[in-house]
Amino acid sequence: MHLRNAVMPRISQHKKESSFNLRIDPKLKTAFTQATEAEDKPAAQVIRDLMWAYVRRRERENFERDAHRQSREAAIRARDPRTDEYAVMRELEAGLADETFWKDDPS
């Protein structure tokens, strides 16, 4: 076997990047290119940054939506006398109603 005919396996730790083709208005492309050049930033890097910002925003929105749902569910359970949440809320209310709770001096 000759070495020039051997196929060498790819030994890179980085995954191969893929391309993302899109059609855009020529005026937008020109304006975007001018803006990135004015900041001395590669247009492709700015687009990647925008994509990551979009992904993070969606993740945050999903997290907030889930947190809101969980909060509503906890509020419903806090009104049900058969739940632990109800008991905890009554303990908190009793503690907050106690005047000693609001004093700065613990003695």
SULJO-V858174 format. One record per residue. N is the residue number from 1. RES is the residue in one letter. SS is DSSP state (H for helix, E for strand, L for the rest). PHI is phi as a letter, one per 20 degrees, with the letter a starting at -180 (NA if undefined). D_LAST is the distance of its C-alpha to the last C-alpha in Angstrom with 1 decimal. Layout:
n=N res=RES ss=SS phi=PHI d_last=D_LAST
n=N res=RES ss=SS phi=PHI d_last=D_LAST
//
This chain:
n=1 res=M ss=L phi=NA d_last=89.2
n=2 res=H ss=L phi=e d_last=89.0
n=3 res=L ss=H phi=f d_last=85.7
n=4 res=R ss=H phi=f d_last=86.5
n=5 res=N ss=H phi=e d_last=86.7
n=6 res=A ss=L phi=f d_last=83.5
n=7 res=V ss=L phi=e d_last=80.5
n=8 res=M ss=L phi=e d_last=77.4
n=9 res=P ss=L phi=f d_last=74.1
n=10 res=R ss=L phi=f d_last=71.5
n=11 res=I ss=L phi=d d_last=68.9
n=12 res=S ss=L phi=e d_last=66.4
n=13 res=Q ss=L phi=e d_last=62.7
n=14 res=H ss=L phi=e d_last=62.4
n=15 res=K ss=L phi=f d_last=63.5
n=16 res=K ss=L phi=f d_last=66.5
n=17 res=E ss=L phi=f d_last=65.5
n=18 res=S ss=L phi=d d_last=67.1
n=19 res=S ss=L phi=e d_last=68.6
n=20 res=F ss=L phi=c d_last=67.4
n=21 res=N ss=L phi=e d_last=70.3
n=22 res=L ss=L phi=b d_last=69.8
n=23 res=R ss=L phi=d d_last=71.9
n=24 res=I ss=L phi=c d_last=70.6
n=25 res=D ss=L phi=f d_last=72.2
n=26 res=P ss=H phi=g d_last=74.1
n=27 res=K ss=H phi=f d_last=72.5
n=28 res=L ss=H phi=f d_last=69.0
n=29 res=K ss=H phi=f d_last=70.1
n=30 res=T ss=H phi=f d_last=71.5
n=31 res=A ss=H phi=f d_last=68.4
n=32 res=F ss=H phi=f d_last=66.1
n=33 res=T ss=H phi=f d_last=68.2
n=34 res=Q ss=H phi=f d_last=68.3
n=35 res=A ss=H phi=f d_last=64.5
n=36 res=T ss=H phi=f d_last=63.9
n=37 res=E ss=H phi=f d_last=66.6
n=38 res=A ss=H phi=f d_last=65.1
n=39 res=E ss=L phi=e d_last=61.9
n=40 res=D ss=L phi=l d_last=63.9
n=41 res=K ss=L phi=c d_last=62.4
n=42 res=P ss=L phi=f d_last=64.4
n=43 res=A ss=H phi=g d_last=64.8
n=44 res=A ss=H phi=f d_last=64.3
n=45 res=Q ss=H phi=f d_last=60.9
n=46 res=V ss=H phi=f d_last=59.7
n=47 res=I ss=H phi=f d_last=60.8
n=48 res=R ss=H phi=f d_last=59.0
n=49 res=D ss=H phi=f d_last=55.8
n=50 res=L ss=H phi=f d_last=56.3
n=51 res=M ss=H phi=f d_last=56.8
n=52 res=W ss=H phi=f d_last=53.6
n=53 res=A ss=H phi=f d_last=51.6
n=54 res=Y ss=H phi=f d_last=53.1
n=55 res=V ss=H phi=f d_last=52.2
n=56 res=R ss=H phi=f d_last=48.6
n=57 res=R ss=H phi=f d_last=48.3
n=58 res=R ss=H phi=f d_last=49.7
n=59 res=E ss=H phi=f d_last=47.3
n=60 res=R ss=H phi=f d_last=44.3
n=61 res=E ss=H phi=f d_last=45.7
n=62 res=N ss=H phi=f d_last=46.1
n=63 res=F ss=H phi=f d_last=42.6
n=64 res=E ss=H phi=f d_last=41.2
n=65 res=R ss=H phi=f d_last=43.5
n=66 res=D ss=H phi=f d_last=42.3
n=67 res=A ss=H phi=f d_last=38.6
n=68 res=H ss=H phi=f d_last=39.2
n=69 res=R ss=H phi=f d_last=41.1
n=70 res=Q ss=H phi=f d_last=38.3
n=71 res=S ss=H phi=f d_last=35.8
n=72 res=R ss=H phi=f d_last=38.1
n=73 res=E ss=H phi=f d_last=38.5
n=74 res=A ss=H phi=f d_last=34.7
n=75 res=A ss=H phi=f d_last=34.3
n=76 res=I ss=H phi=f d_last=37.1
n=77 res=R ss=H phi=f d_last=35.6
n=78 res=A ss=H phi=f d_last=32.2
n=79 res=R ss=L phi=e d_last=34.1
n=80 res=D ss=L phi=e d_last=35.9
n=81 res=P ss=L phi=g d_last=34.2
n=82 res=R ss=L phi=e d_last=36.0
n=83 res=T ss=L phi=d d_last=34.2
n=84 res=D ss=H phi=f d_last=31.2
n=85 res=E ss=H phi=f d_last=30.4
n=86 res=Y ss=H phi=f d_last=30.2
n=87 res=A ss=H phi=f d_last=27.7
n=88 res=V ss=H phi=f d_last=25.5
n=89 res=M ss=H phi=f d_last=25.7
n=90 res=R ss=H phi=f d_last=24.8
n=91 res=E ss=H phi=f d_last=21.6
n=92 res=L ss=H phi=f d_last=20.8
n=93 res=E ss=H phi=f d_last=21.6
n=94 res=A ss=H phi=f d_last=19.4
n=95 res=G ss=H phi=f d_last=16.4
n=96 res=L ss=H phi=f d_last=17.2
n=97 res=A ss=H phi=f d_last=17.8
n=98 res=D ss=L phi=f d_last=14.3
n=99 res=E ss=H phi=f d_last=12.6
n=100 res=T ss=H phi=f d_last=9.1
n=101 res=F ss=H phi=f d_last=11.0
n=102 res=W ss=H phi=e d_last=12.0
n=103 res=K ss=L phi=f d_last=9.0
n=104 res=D ss=L phi=f d_last=9.0
n=105 res=D ss=L phi=e d_last=5.5
n=106 res=P ss=L phi=f d_last=3.8
n=107 res=S ss=L phi=e d_last=0.0
//
